[in-house]
Amino acid sequence: MGTMVLLDLMGGVALLLWGLHMVLSGVLRAFGPDLRRFLGRALRNRFSAFAAGLGLTALLQSSTATGLMTASLAADGVVSLVPALAIMLGANVGSTLIVQVLSFDIAAVAPVLFVVGLVTFRSGGSNITKALGRIAIGLGLILLALHILLDSLAPAEQAPAVRELLGSITNDPVLCVIIAGLLTWAAHSSVAVVLLIMSLAFSHFVTPEAALALVLGANLGSAVNPLIESGVRGDPATRRLPVGNMLNRLLGILIVLPLLHPITREMTKLQPDPVKMTALFHLLFNLALAALFIGPLDAVAALLIRLLPDKKLTADACAPRYLDDAALANPPLALANAARETLRMGDTVEAMLCDVMTALINNDRKLVGDVSRRDNIVDRLDDAIKLYITKLTRDSLDEREGRRAMEIVSFTINLEHIGDIIDKNLCELALKKIKRRYQFSPEGAAELMAFHKRICECLQAAFGIFMSGDIEAARKLLREKVELRRAELEAADRHFERLREGRPESLETTSLHLDVLSDLKRIHSHICSVAYPVLEAAGELPALNGTSSDVAPGEALAYQPKLP
């Protein structure tokens, strides 16, 4: 009997965790791209930040997911530490709300949720509709898991050995806190552990006082995982938020634990039902912590900044800054991190493109060497971003997330190609010009600079298209490709005219001049690759292929590489 009870109990907990995972993944797939923007807009003050954290966590049923988003915003400089701490206070309260709902006997709703979820998921034409079906199925699994837990524990209620074992384990409140903390750390879900505690309380396996002590441990354990995940990062400043969250939990437990006996007595009078009493204490504890800390957050933030100062920037410019492995469990956040790293890679390429023309015109050998060395940064970032996206795609992504992952990989590959053209072609041309002491004619130099300026402007436009997906900007970029081809031919014609005039500078630099024009045009072709996925998603790419000679056969379809 004991073995079967243990197996049923483990199965119920596993089903509960999977139900919570389905709710979280469903919400992220339906609303993931908008949740981070919602947090960023809701940070006017600590109270609106508290409300945002509460609402978002009530939706996600994961204070860890909210914490990861908040930590990302704080690392980006979008949110300061005070509102970030307020968000976490709200997140801790938000995670108690589903526990309140599930403290009532609503197991009969589970079949309805399964039917609604299955029909919605199978018949849903959009990703959002399918995600809503996934959420409904997840909620049904949570209710079914609670029913299994209660039914599994009921027969064992009369088993003296089981009761004696649990009684000896939970007799010490401090031991209860430690046990529940370890369980929550292992399960990565305080909601699941609190629901398990409610089941134990319902079956009278633990006393009311032990149940409350276990709830304290679950609250402590939920702060451990973010702290561990932040500990693997190099910058101590990234640990401020999880450390602050852990400190307020620890302080709350230290205050409540010595008063646990009288608190249990009063809670029992207020709510005799052990299940509802456990859920109510979970809510009141987090509300009390929020009320206690919402005022002195400035002092708490100042203390955390003093204890965990910003790390001094290292000299390794090749190291990625935004590819946080802890965010891989949250695809929208991980994709945003990869996009930010790609933009950083693009900034390096843009600086190389600007400086190589300066070095070429001014015969600056030192600047040529500096530009060439920066290509190592581009290569390292390209490898890091592709590896990060590969790790992300090991788990299932929805269609929109998969398309965005491919867009990021495509753009990084094209940026790397641009870096190679600058390093292996333009830098070599600059060194050749310096070695032979050549000079462009004033007119030729002016033409190259004007052509180069248009390429740089197109690269800046490509960054905007990459981040916003602006269809009109993508159309404009491809139209500019046609204009640049015409400008290249006109510049070559003017150069040949100067050759016919016998201009000495033009005679010396004729191959250099034409090679620079050709390489800049090649760079522009790689820049234009960012427009193809945007126009393909809008259904405009076939029309472009059929009407514009600027798009070579098959070129528009070649922008999506296969992941390694």
N, C-alpha and C positions, 0 to 999 in steps of 0.2 A: 504493500500500500504506500509506504513511504517513497519508494522509487517512482511510482506512478504520479504521486502528488508533485514530486520534484520535477519530473518531466513536463507535466501539465503547467506547472508554474513557469518553468523556463520557456516553454512554447508561448504562454500568454505574454510574458515580458517581451519576447522577440517580436510577436505580432504587434504589440503596443508600440515598440520602437519603429517598426516598419510603417505603421499607420502614421506616426508623427513625421517620419521621413517623407511619405507621400504627400502629406499636407504641405510641408515646407517646399518640396521640389515643385509641387503644383502651383503654389503661390509665386515662386520665383520664375517659373516658366510663363505664367500669365502676366505678371506685373514686374518682373525683375528689372528691366531697363528703366522703369519709372520710379522704383523705390528709392534708389540712391539720389535721384533728383529731388524726390519728395523730402528726404532728410535734409538735403542741402538748402531747400527753401524754408524749412521749418525751424531755423535756428536764430530767430530774431532775439530771443532771450531764453533764460534757463527754463521758464515755465512752458513756453511753446515747445522747446526741445524735449522736456519731460513728457508732454502730451504726444509728441511725435514718436518717441521711443515706446510709449505705452501702446499706442495704436498699431504701430508697425509690428511689434512683438506679438500682440494679440492676433494679428493676421498671420504672421509666420509661425507662431508657436515655437520660436527658438530665439532666446535672448543671445545665443552665440552668433547667429546669423546677423542680428542687429548690431552686435558688438563689432563684427568684422567690417560691416559697412561703415560704421562710425569711425573705427580705427583707420580705415582707408581715407575717409574724408579728413580726419585730423592729420594724417601723414601728408595729404595733398595741400594742407594749409587752408582748406575750405572752411573748416570749423576749428575754433579754438578749444582748449582743454575744458573750460567751464561748461559750455553747452554740451560737449561730448560726454562729460560725466553726468550731466542732467539727463541725457538720452538713456544712459545705462540705468539710472534710477527708474526711469519710466519703463525701460525694458524689463527690469526685474518685477515690476508690478504687472506688466502686461502678460508675463509668463504664468501668472496665477489665475488669469481669467478663465482659461479652459478648464482648469482644475475646479473652479467654482461651478461651472456648468455641469461637469461630469460628476459632481458630488450628488446630483439628483439621479434617480433611477430612470434613465432614458434609453436603456438598452434596446427597447422595442423599435427605436428609430433606425437602428443599424440596417435592417433589410431594406428599408425605404431608401437610405443613402446608397446602398449597393446598387439598387435598381436604377436610381436616378443617375448615379455616377457612371454605370456601365452604358446606359443609353446615351448619355451626353458624350462620353468618351468615344463610343463607336460611331455615332452619327455626327459628331462635331466636325465641321469643315475647316475650322480655323484652329490655330495652336492654342488660342485663349480658351475656346470652348472645350478642347481636349483637356487642358490644364484644370478647368473647373470640374470636369468629370473626375479627374485624378484626385482633386481635393475632397470631393464627396466620398469617393471610395476610401480615402485615407481616414476620414472622420468615422466612417462605418467600421473600419478595422479597429480603431481606437475603442469604440463602444463594444465591439465583439471581444476584444482582448480583455477589457474590464470584466465582462460577463464570464469569460473563461477563468480569470483569476479568482473571482468570487466563488464560482462553482468548484474550482480545484481546492480551495482552502477550506470550504465548508466541511467536507468529510473528515479532514484532518483535525478539526477543532477539538474533537474528543480524544485525540491521540496524546497520551501523557508525555511520551518521549519528545515529540515535536514541541509541545508547549513548554516543557522543561528546558529544552535547548534554546528556544527563542527567549524565554524568560531570563536565562543566565546571560545571554548575549546583550539583551536590552535593559538589563537591570541598572547599568551605570549610564547616566546621561552623556558623559563625555565620550564613552565608548560608542554610544548611539550616533553622536555627531560624526565620529571618525568613520564608522561603518557606512553611514548614509553618504558621507562625503566621497568615500572610495567608490561606492556604487554609482554615484552620479558622474564621477570622473570617468569611470569605465563605460557607462552608458551614453555619455555626452548629452544627457537630457535630464534636467531637474523635474520636468513635467512627468516623465515616465516613472521616476523614482517616487515622487509624491503620490502618484496614483497607486503605486504598489503599496506604499505606506497606508493609504486609505483602505486598500483591500485587507491588509493585515489587521488594521484597527477594526474593520467591520467584522472580521472573523474572531476578534478578541485574542489574537496571537500576541499582541503587544498592548501594554497598558496605555491609557491616554497620555500620561506623562512621557512614556517612551516614544509614542507617536510624534509628540511635539518636538522632542529632542532629535528624532530622525529627520523631521522637516528642517530643523536648523542645519543639520548636516547636508541635506540636499541643497540648500541655499548656498552653503559654503562650497560644495563640490562643483556647482555650476560656474563658479568663478575661477576654478583651477585650470580648465582647458584653455581659455583665452590667455591666461598667464603663461602657460607652458608654450603655446604657439608663438607668443610674442617673444619668449625667451631665446628662440633660435635665431632671431634677427640681430643684426650687428648694432643698430642704433638704440641706445638706452631710452631715447625719447619715445619710441614706439611702445614701450612697456608702461608708460604713464597711465593710460586708460585702464588696462586690466589690473594694474597694481592698485589704482584708486578704487576700482570696483571690489577688489578683494579686501581692501582695508575697511570699507564701510560694512561689508558682510561680517568680517572678524569682530569689529567693534560692536556690531549689533548682537552677535552671539555671546560675546563676553558680558554684555549688559543683561541679556535675557536669561542665560544659563543659570546663574545663581538664584534667579527668581522663578525658575521653572515650576516649582511645586505650587506656589500660590497662583501663578498664572494658569496652570492646569485646572486648579480648583474653580477659578472664576470662569474659565472657558467652558467647563463642564456644566456649570449653572446656566451660562448663556446659551449653549447648544449641546443638549444631551447626546444627540446622534454623533457617534465617534467619527463617522465619515465626514459629515458636514463640519464638525468641529475642527478636524485636521485641515480641511480646505480653508476654513475661515481663518485659522491661525496663520496659515501660509500667506494669505492675503494681507492680514493685519500686520504681520512682521515686516513685509516689504513696504507697506504704506508708512509704517512708523519709521523705517530707515530713510524713506524718501523725505518725510517731513523733517527728520533730524538733520539730514545732510544738504537739503536743497538751499538752505540759507548760507552756510559757511563754505560753499563750493569754491569761492575765490581763495580762501585760505588753504583749502585742500589742494587746489591746483598749484598754488605757489610752493607748497611743501613738496609736491611731486616733481615740479620743475627743478627745485633745489636738489632733490635726491637723485633725479635722473636727468642730468643735463644733456643738451644736444651733443651728439658725437661730432667731433671735428671731421670734416670731409677728408677722405683719403686721396692719395695721388692717383689711384687706379681709376681712370676715367672710363675704362673698358667695362667695368662691372655694372650690371643692370641695377637700376634703382627701384623699379616699381614692380618687378616680377615676384610677387609675394606668393610662395607656395601654400600658405595658409588659406589663400582665397580660392584655391582650385576647387574646393567643395561648393563654391558659389559661382557658377559659370558667368553670369552677367558681370559680377565684380572682377573676376579673373580676366574677362575679355576687355573690360575698361582698363585694367592694369597693363595688359599687353598693348592696347592702343596708345596709352601714355608713353610706354617705352619705345614704341614705333615712332611717335612724334619726336622723342628725344633723339633717336637715331636720325630722323629727318633733319633735325636742327644741325647735327654734325655734318650731314651731307650738304646742307644749304651753306654752311660756313665754308666747307671745302670748295664748293662751286664758286662762291664769291671771291675767295682768296686766290684760287688758281688763276683767275683772269687778271687779278692785280699783279701776281707774280709774273705772268706771261707778258703783260704790257711793260712792266717796269724792270724786267730782268732781275728779279729778286730771288737769288738762289736759296737763301735761308728760308724764305716763305714757302718755296717749292718743297723743301724737305719737311717742313712742318705739315703741309697739306698731305703729303704722302704718308707720313706717320699716322695721321688721323684716320686713314683708311683701315688701320688695325682696329680702331674703336668700332667702326661700322661693321667690320667682319665679325667681331666678338658679339656685338649686340644682335646681329642677324642670327647667329647660331643660338644665342640665349632665347630670343623670342620664339624661334621655330621649335626649340626644345620645350619651352613652356606651353605652347599651343598643343604640341604632341601629348604632353602629360594631361592637358585639359580634355582632349578628345578621346582619351582612354575610357572615360565615362560617357554615357549617352547624352548627346546634346539635341535639342529640338532643331527644327529646320532653320529658324532664324539665327540661332546661336551658331550652328554649323556654318551657315553662309558668312556670318561675321568673322568667324575664325579663319575661313579661307581668304577673305578680303585682307585680313591683317597679314597673313603669311605672304600673299601675293604682293602687297605693298612693300613689305620688308625685303623681299627678293629683288624687286625692281629698284629699291633704294640702294641695295648692295651692288647691283649692276652699275648704277650711276656712280657710286664710289669707285668701282673698278675702272670705269672710263676716265674719271678724273685722275686717278692714281697712275694707271698704266698707259694712258694716251696723252691727256692734256699735260700732266707733269713731265712726261718724256719730251713732248714738244717744247715745253718751256725750257727744259735743260738744254735741248738742242739749240734753241734760239740764243740762250745765254752763252753757251760754249762757243758759238760762231759769231757772237756779238752782232747779231742781226737786229734791225729795227723795222717795225711796220711803218708804212707811210702814214701821215696824219689821218688821211681819209680812211685808209684801211683799218687803222686802230679804232677810229670812231665807229665804223661799221660793225666791227667785232664787238665792241662794248655795247652798242645798241642791241645787237642780236642777243648777246649774253644777258642783258637786262630783261629782255622779254622772257627768256628761259627761266630766270630767277623768279619773275612774277608768276609764271605758270606753276612753278614748284610750290610757291606759297598758296596759290589757289588749290593745288592738289591736296595740301594738308587740310584745308577747309572741307573739301569734298569727302576726304577720308573720314573725318569726324562727323560731318552733318548729313552726308548722303544727299546733298542738294542736287536735284535733277537738272535745274537750269544752269547751275555752275558747271556740271558735267558736260552738258551740251556745248557751253561756251568754250570749255577747254578743248574739246575735239574740233570745234570750228577754228580755234586758234592754231591747231595743228596744220590745217590747210593753209592758213595765212603765213605761218612760219615757213612752210615749204616754198611758198611764193617768194618770201623775203630772202630765203637762202639762195634761190636762183638769181634774184635781182642783185644780191651782194656779189655773187660770183661773176655776173655780167659786168658789174662796175670794176671788179678786180681785173678782169680780162681787158677792159678798156684802158686801165692804167698800164697794163703790160704792153698793149699796142702803142701807148705813148712813150714807152721806153723808160718808165720811172725806175731808178736803180733799186729803191727799197722794195718795190713790188716784185721785181725780177728775183731778188734774193729770197724773199719770203713767200713766193707763190705757193709752194707745197705746204708750208706751215699754215698759211692763211686758209687754204681750202680744207686742210685737215681739221683745223679748229672749227670751222663751220660745220663740217660733217659730224664731228664728235658732239658738238652742242645739239645738233639735230637728233642724233641718236639718244642723247640724254632726254630730250623732249619726248621722244617716243616712249621711253620708260615712264616718264611723268604721266603721260596720258593714260597709262594702264589703269589708273585709279578710277577713271570715268566709266570703264566698261561694266563692272559689276553693278554700279548704280543704275545705268541705263538698261542693263539686262533685267534687273529687278522691276523696272518700270515698264518692261515690254517694248522698249524702243530700239533695242540693239539690232533685231532683224531688219528693221526699216533702214537703219544707218548702213548696214552691210549692203543693202540693195540699192541705195541711192548715192552713196558717197564713195568715190574712188580712193578717199584717204584711208579707209579701213580695208586693209588687205584681206583676202579670203582666209578665213580661219583665225585672223589676228585677234578678233574680239573674243573668241572662245578660248584663247590660250592663256588668259590671265589667271586662271585658277590652277595652281600647282597641286600635286598630290602630296599629302603630308608624309613625312618619313615614317 
